[in-house]
């Protein structure tokens, strides 16, 4: 499922980098921390990929 907002996409990217070992898990906060715990690598890749153009900053 692709991200619905830029903020969601960025949080998924942060969680994905922690899954890959590029970032420490302890550096994650908020949504990215919960995404790290609840989603697998493939789900995070789908959510973090795709263009950001045209997406709202935050989903209301």
C-alpha positions in Angstrom: 0.0 0.0 0.0 1.6 3.3 -1.0 1.8 6.2 1.5 -1.1 8.7 1.5 1.0 11.7 2.6 4.6 12.9 2.6 4.9 12.5 6.3 3.8 8.9 6.2 6.2 8.2 3.3 9.1 9.8 5.2 8.3 7.8 8.4 8.2 4.6 6.3 11.6 5.5 4.8 13.1 6.0 8.3 11.7 2.7 9.5 13.0 1.0 6.4 16.5 2.3 6.9 16.5 0.9 10.4 15.4 -2.5 9.1 18.3 -2.4 6.7 20.7 -1.5 9.4 21.6 1.9 8.0 20.1 3.6 11.1 19.8 2.6 14.7 16.4 1.5 15.9 16.8 3.7 19.0 16.9 6.8 16.8 13.3 6.2 15.6 10.4 8.1 17.1 6.6 8.1 16.8 5.1 6.7 13.6 8.4 5.4 12.2 9.0 3.4 15.5 5.6 1.8 15.3 6.0 1.0 11.6 9.4 -0.6 12.3 7.7 -2.9 14.9 4.6 -3.8 12.9 5.6 -4.0 9.3 8.0 -6.2 7.4 10.7 -4.9 5.0 8.6 -5.5 1.8 5.6 -3.5 3.2 7.9 -0.6 4.2 9.5 -0.6 0.7 6.1 -0.3 -0.9 5.0 2.5 1.4 8.3 4.5 1.1 8.5 4.2 -2.7 6.8 6.3 -5.3 6.7 10.0 -6.0 6.0 12.6 -3.4 4.7 15.1 -5.9 1.0 15.8 -5.4 0.7 14.2 -2.0 -0.5 16.3 1.0 2.0 17.1 3.7 -0.3 15.4 6.3 -3.4 13.3 5.9 -6.4 14.7 7.6 
